[in-house]
Amino acid sequence: MELATYFIVLFTLQLMIILQGGSSWWFNLIWASFFVALFLGRDKLYYPPDHPHAKLRRQNIRLWLGLFILLIFFNLYFSIYVATQHQSAITSFFTGQVFKGGSAWEEKRLAHMAHINQSYEHVTLKGTIRSAVDIDGNRVRFDLRVETINGAPLSQAEKVAVTHFVRTLKERERYIEVQRGDEWEGVVDLTRAHPARNPGAFDYRRYLQQRGIHYTAHVRDLGNIRSRPGVVDQLLNRADQYRLKWIGQTEALFGEQTASIVQAMTVGYRDELDRQVLEMYQQLGIVHLLAISGLHVGIVLGCLYLLLSRLPLTRETIYLILFLVIPVYIMLSGWQVSVVRAGLMAMAVLICLFFRLRHHSLVGLYVVYILILMVNPYYLYHAGFQLSFATTFALITVVPKLYPLLPGKSERFKQAVAVAVVAQAVSLPVVMYHFYSFSPLALLINLILVPLYSVVYIPGAFGLTLVSFFSLDLIRLPAWAYEESLNLLHRGLEWLYRLPWATVNTGQPGWWWLILAVVLLVILGRCAELRQKGAVGLVLACFSCLLVLQPLLPYLDRQGYVMVLDVGQGDAIVIEAPYRREVVLIDLGGQLAFYQEEWQRPSRTFETGRDVILPYLRYRGINQVDKVIVSHGHYDHFGGIQGLLGHISIGMVLYPPVMPQSDFERLWLTRIQEKGIPLYHVSKQDHWGNNEIQFLVLHPPLPQGGLVKQTPNLHDYNLVLWNKIYDTTFIWTGDVEEPGEYQMLDAFPWLQADVLKVAHHGSHTSTSEPWLAQIKPQVSVVSVGGNNRYGHPDREVIRRLAESGAPLFRTDHHGGILIVIRPGQYSVVPTLQADREQVQ
């Protein structure tokens, strides 16, 4: 088993190097470690022929030779797989056929690839649908295996992610009966998927590439749909239909919220799950109760075994039935990695039981691990894959050694505590790396809820739904009791979730932290194996200190950070003072939603505060925003408050000297005050700061008579701030216009700045020549939405900035723009890798 574990470690390191495109010397290091380990174990390979362990010597030689051959095989296999995945037949089609021949072919190829990476390619695609069709409001999504483009066949079929925003109900209804395996043809805009536009955000391009998809297609005109599913497609479609029937039955049996939770626990369907409920489970560290895993598979098989054992069936027959049930359940649960892992391991165990073979859980885990990665090696980077295998490995190897060392007489209680401690310790580094937070209450909550869900809620969800297919009336009362008790439990969880210390945003740990955490976990397992109770306690204490250290690191960092987030057509700037002495958020972004009929509305709409700002704050490990500064009340600067209020602590809100001018402003300013957050109106000459960071309000002046009650143009009262971090100066302009610029030039003749936030998204109403002449910026930044309907930034403004000599960074081109400030210097680093210019 030690040799098998060593092989898995080398296998994983080798795969990581291949996927990352690492240099050859990393491979040399792996092979060197292989031969070093072989040399250290050489005494087991040189027993004389008459030695009692001579047979073991031959076995060891065969094992090492097999290990050597397998590593070479997997190296070749994954190298070929990755090279194939990174080649696109569609790219070859355009570069090799459309522009084939001619002396200028290379120039045309490069020009075309630059075009298709930045804009759209108008083509007709024809192929086969390779996924379930997802219909959400007026949006339809599916994967299409493209066979022809503009009538010409591809050299090799390739998958494309298709999105169709249908315009009419009739057009939407055409997709209702569409299934996997049907032939689809339509005119589309073909383009590359967008990468993550802000640090810590979801990288859609990488997600698709890991599924072998290089392009996305937005439908312009739907052509033909023809049904032609094969045998395998029919089987998968039937599984989809049964899954939908199950989902419909839960909705008939329970209320909306309970039904969505039952759907998640039983068949892994989370599309209808309330976003706040899902976030609560994630932040409290109990989302595994909703994500189908070995726990759910074990409960299904255990309950089924108890039922079958009451019938006159042999054990072999029961094992066979359970074996056949597992792939059906895997299909019904949507082929989730954790279910596949648990299901394949259970099938391996059942085979061993059926044929009465000796088996070891760890061997089964390793075999399933390799099989899944051979199907798709990019699963190695999926959070669910890492959590599933790392936790299962620790439960198999550490828990049996750890629980006897715990105090107490109850074996079951000690096992439950050991399982909870080990599972939490192993999962925490993975959770913190991918989700940037953890809950100090997670261990206690899991100790209570895992047994409760295992005994009551998960079996109840399966049992009640199954019986409801025969008679809804028969189980109305049990279903009501189930729902009421679950609602009561959720109210308790919501109370815990609202506690200020219930979740801690840690930020994404560095590699040194992750390596140290893994080393401590390995030492913990070794100490448990040697039954060193004191050492186990010491390692757990060190691991706890490591957890506490991660969120404290920003308070030891002398650098300041300014992030101009890409929020589309809006502003949102996060400022972190050196040593995290203050966190300031200037404006909150916000995108107006256009009117849609009920059938057009998606189940979940985009919200800037929740979907852009909050993830970035978690990524940076920010648990409190000391000041939220709203330049003015327009929606593209204030709308994001909806997703932040109640989800992160806010110290105070600073607002211009103007009364609310819209119903939206009135509503959310009232809610801010109801939360007990101080609201202050600031104006010209107001200032605050310390030795490292200072702020000064430049505009507007305080109106005579107090706050302005009514104004035809909010931009006249837009807050403008001068900001200094160490020796680097900034001007945050909001949407101030030329009259305001002239007022500031008159009032502050000394005014200059190293970094200028271009006002009003680059509108022609701002950024005048006199303003630029006095400010003399070294760098200019504009927050603007791609292809916006206003034509921002204006060409004349771009010309003025170019003539001023200040490099222009745009969020529509560069994504989020990070400015790192040190004493005497600063650097500007855009998020998008393709445009990673850096200004010192």
PANUMI-624186 format. One record per residue (C-alpha): x, y, z. Coordinates in steps of 0.25 Angstrom, whole numbers, plus 5000, padded with zeros to 4 digits. Layout:
N
XYZ
...
//
This chain:
840
500050005000
501250095003
501750074989
500350094983
500250224990
501650264985
501250234971
499950324972
500850434977
501750424966
500650404956
499950534961
501150614961
501450574947
500050604942
500150744948
501450774941
500850724928
499550804929
500350934933
501350914922
502450904932
503950904928
504650774926
505450784939
504250764947
504150624941
505550604944
505250634958
504150534958
504950424952
506150454961
505250434973
504750304967
506150254967
506550304980
505350234986
505850104979
507250124984
506750144999
505950014998
507049934991
507149845003
505849784999
506249744985
507549674988
507149554997
507849424993
507149314986
507049224998
506549345007
505149325013
504749455007
505249424993
503849414987
503649554993
504849604986
504349564973
502949624976
503649754979
504449754967
503249734958
502449844966
503649944964
503749904949
502249914947
502250054954
503350094944
502650054932
501250114937
501950244939
502450244925
501150204919
500350314927
501450414923
501150384908
499650374909
499450504916
500450574907
499650534895
498350564902
498750704906
499350734892
498050684885
497150764895
497950894892
497750874877
496450934871
495950874858
495051004856
496351094857
497051004847
495751014838
495851164838
497351174837
497651064828
496451064818
495851204818
497251264816
497951154809
498951184799
499551314795
500851384799
500151464810
499551344816
500251364829
499851504831
498451474828
498451364838
498951444849
498051564846
496851464845
497251404859
497351534865
495951574860
495351444865
495951454878
495451604880
494051594873
493051504866
493151414854
491751404846
491651254842
490651144840
490851024849
490250884847
490550774857
489950684868
489450724882
490350664892
489750704905
488450724912
487750854907
487650954918
486451054917
486551174927
485551284924
485951334910
487251264910
487551134904
488851064906
489550934901
490850874895
490850844880
491750754874
492050834861
492250744848
492150854837
492351004837
491751084825
491450944819
492950904819
493250784828
494250804839
495450714839
495050664853
493750694860
493850784871
492950834883
492450974884
491651034895
490351094889
489551204895
488251244889
487451364895
486051334888
485251454884
483851384884
483151274892
482951204879
484451204877
484651154892
483651044890
484450984878
485450944889
484550874899
484550744892
486050754888
486950644893
488350594894
488750534880
487850624872
488350694859
488450844860
488750954850
488751104851
489451234849
490351284860
491351384865
492551294868
493551354878
494551314889
493951294903
494251414913
495351384923
495251434937
495151584937
495551604951
496451534961
495751424968
494551424958
494051294951
494951274938
493951224928
494951214917
495851114925
494551044930
494151014915
495650984911
495650874922
494450814915
495150814901
494250944897
495051054890
493851144885
492551194889
491351214879
490251324881
489051284872
488551394862
487651304854
487151164857
487051074845
486750924846
486550834857
486450684854
486350564864
487350454862
487850404875
488650274876
488450164886
489450224896
488750364894
487350304896
487850234909
488450374914
487150444910
486250344917
487150364930
486950514928
485450494926
485350414939
486150524946
485150624942
484050544947
484650524960
484850674961
483450704957
482950604968
483750674979
483150804974
481750744976
482050684989
482850804996
482850954996
483851024987
485051034997
484950895002
484650834988
485950904983
486750844995
486150704993
486550714978
487950754982
488150644992
487450534984
487850554969
488850664970
487950774963
488250904969
487751004958
486551034966
487251044980
487151184986
488451254984
488451304999
488251165004
489351104995
490251215000
489851195015
490251045013
491551075006
491951185016
491651095028
492450975022
491250885021
491050895006
491450745004
490050715010
489450764998
490550714988
490350564985
491550494990
491950364997
491050395008
489750394999
490250274991
490450195004
489050235009
488450194996
489150054996
488950035011
487450065011
487349974998
488149865004
487249865017
485949855008
486549744999
487049665011
485549655016
485249575003
485549435000
486849464992
488249414993
489349514997
489949494983
488649534977
488549654986
490049694982
489649684967
488449764969
489249874976
490249874966
489249894955
488650004963
489950094964
490050134949
488650164948
488750254960
490050314955
489250354942
488050414950
489050494958
489650564946
490950494945
491550574957
493050544960
492750514974
491650414971
492450344960
493550334970
492650274981
491950184971
493150124964
493750094978
492450034982
492349954970
493749904972
493449854986
492249784982
493049714971
493949664982
492849624991
492149554980
493349464976
493849464991
495149534987
496049604997
495949754995
496549885000
495750015000
497050094997
497350014985
495950034980
496050184982
497450194974
496850114963
495650204962
496550324963
497350284951
496150244943
495450374945
496650454941
496950374929
495550414924
495850554927
497150594934
496650734936
495750684947
497050694955
496750844957
495250834960
494950864975
493950754976
494950644971
495950694980
495050694992
494450564989
495750484987
496550554998
495450545009
495250395005
496750365006
496850425019
495550355025
496150225020
497550245025
497450335037
496150315044
496350175048
497650215055
497250345061
495850305068
496450205078
497350325083
496150415086
495650415101
494250355104
493650215105
492650225093
493350165081
492250225072
492450365077
493950355076
493850315062
492850425059
493750525065
494950465057
494250465044
493750615046
495150665050
495950585039
494950625028
494950775033
496450775034
496650715020
495550795013
495950935019
497150955010
496350924998
495151005002
496051125005
496851114992
495551114983
494551184992
495451285000
494651265013
494351165024
493451155036
494051135050
492651075054
492850965043
493350855052
492250875062
491150885052
491650765044
491650685057
490150715059
489650715045
490350605038
489750495047
488350565046
488350575031
488950435030
487850375038
486650465036
486750565024
487450495013
486750365015
485450435017
485650515004
485750384996
484650315004
483650415003
483850444989
483850304985
482550274992
481850394986
481950334972
480950234978
480050324986
480250474990
479050475000
479750355008
480950435012
480350575013
480550575028
481950525028
482350615017
481850735025
482550695037
483850675029
483750815023
483350885036
484550825043
485450855032
484951005032
485251005047
486650955045
486851055034
486451175043
487451125053
488551125042
488151255037
488351315051
489751255052
490051305038
489751445042
490751445054
491851535050
492951425053
492151305047
492951315034
494351375032
494851425018
496251375018
496751415003
497351314994
498551245001
499951244995
500651114991
501551125003
500351125012
499751005004
500950925005
501150945020
499650905022
499850775014
501150745022
500450765035
499350675031
500350565027
501050575040
499650565047
499350435040
500750385043
500650425058
499250355058
499850225052
500950225063
499850255074
500550375079
499450445086
500250565090
500850585076
499450585070
498950695079
500250775076
500050765061
498550795062
498950925070
499950965059
498950935048
497951035056
499051135057
499351125042
497851155039
497851275048
499151325041
498451325027
497451445030
498451515038
499551525027
498951655020
499151725033
500651695032
500751745018
501351885016
500851895001
499551974998
498651914987
497651984978
496751904969
495851964959
494851854957
494251824943
492751834946
492351864932
491752004930
491952054944
493052084955
493552004967
494852034973
495451954985
496552024992
497351945003
498252035012
499651985015
499551885027
498051875024
497851995033
496652035025
495851975013
495052075005
494052044994
493852154984
492552134977
491751994975
491551984960
490151934956
489551894943
488051934940
487151814936
486251834924
484751804925
484551654922
483251574921
483051464932
483451354922
484751424919
485251444933
486451354937
486351284950
487651364955
487951504949
489351564950
489551664961
490851744962
491051744977
490751594979
491451544966
492651634965
493051714977
492751614988
493551504981
494751594980
494651644995
494651494999
495851464989
496551574996
496151525010
495451655013
494351635025
494051785027
493951905018
494252025027
493652125017
492752115005
492852244997
491752274987
492052374977
490652404973
489352324973
489252274959
488952124958
490352094951
491052154963
490052104975
489351984969
490251884975
489851914989
488751814987
489751694987
490651754998
489751795009
489651685019
490751605013
491951685018
492151775030
492151925026
492752025035
492052155029
491552205016
491952345011
491052415001
490952544994
490252665000
488952634992
487652574997
487152444990
486752474975
486052334972
485252234979
486452134978
487352234986
486252254996
485952104998
487452065000
487952185008
486752155017
487252005018
488652045021
488152125033
487252015037
488551925038
489152025048
490152075038
490552225040
490252305027
491052435026
490852545015
492252595011
492752715003
493952794999
495052805009
494652685017
495852595019
496352475027
497552385028
498852345034
500352335031
500152235020
498852285013
498052415012
496752455006
496252595002
494952634996
495152724985
493652744980
492552784982
492552894991
491452895002
490252964997
489753085004
488553045013
489052895015
488652775006
488152794992
486752744991
486552744976
487552754964
487352734949
488752674948
489352594959
490752604953
490852744958
490852694972
491752574969
492852544979
494252554975
495452504984
496852534984
497552414990
499052384994
499652254998
501152265002
501652354991
500652314980
499452404977
498152374971
496852454967
495552384968
494652464959
493352384958
492452444947
492852594949
492752684937
493552804931
492852904940
493352824952
494752814947
494852964945
494352984959
495452894965
496552954957
496153094962
496053044977
497252954977
498353014968
499352914973
498552794969
499352684962
499252524962
500052404957
498752324954
497552384949
496152314948
495652364935
494252434938
492952384934
493452254927
494152344917
492952434912
493252554904
492652634915
493852614924
495352614924
495652744917
496952794912
497152894924
496852784934
497952684928
498952804926
498952834941
498752684947
499852634938
499552484941
500552374938
499452274937
497952284933
496952174936
495552174931
494452084936
493552044924
492651934918
493051864906
492251904893
491452004902
490252074895
490852214899
492152194891
492952214903
494152254904
493952364894
495052374883
495352514886
495652484900
496552364896
497252464887
497452564899
497952454908
498952404897
499452544895
499652564910
500552444910
499852364920
499652214917
498152174917
497652054924
496252014920
495451914928
494751864915
496051824909
496951794922
495851744932
496051784946
497351874948
498151854960
499151964965
500151924975
500752034983
502052034991
502852144997
503352234985
502752144974
501552074968
501251974958
499951954949
499651804946
498351774937
497651644940
497551594926
498751514923
498751544908
498951694911
499851684923
500551814921
501151864934
501552014937
502552034948
//
